[in-house]
Amino acid sequence: MNRSGTGAPAELFFEDLTPGRAFDLGTTVVDGREMVEFARRFDPQWYHVDEELARRSHHGGLIASGFFTVSLFMRAYVDHVLARAAGDASPGLEELRWLAPVRAGDRLATRLTVLGSKPSTARPGFGTVTLTASMDRLDDQGQPEREVLRTRFRGWFVMRDPALPG
């Protein structure tokens, strides 16, 4: 039995991840305490952890570590796609861009789109899927205000029927 990223039976396979398919990964509200705790542990630069210095700077207050922001994306990707998909691993990122500061209380809408897919020549029964994702900060009316993160990466996914051509 093929398992999803969380160990449950998989329902999404390589064949389901066709170019143009899009996934709404929901909205995440940035928790200020988590944001600062992450920065203290992994990215303790002053504009992430020192509220007074950050407030008096051109940042106007604390901003999230970009790595915290991408971890919010990863959680949304796991919850909405990998928890259902017969994914294996990722051969890596092709692009990761932080486009605008993220702050405590921001509401971030995340979406994922399949750019391309092809059967693996190195791993029979698997295919490589190229994906792009973005996070937008939402305004008070819930409309996209500014893109804050964009990434493009590849993932390996199990084929539903390895005997079928990609």
Secondary structure as UniProt FT lines:
FT   TURN            5..6
FT   HELIX           14..16
FT   TURN            19..20
FT   STRAND          22..29
FT   HELIX           32..42
FT   HELIX           46..49
FT   HELIX           51..56
FT   TURN            58..59
FT   HELIX           66..77
FT   HELIX           78..82
FT   TURN            83..84
FT   STRAND          92..98
FT   TURN            104..105
FT   STRAND          107..119
FT   TURN            124..125
FT   STRAND          126..138
FT   TURN            140..141
FT   STRAND          144..158
FT   TURN            162..163
//
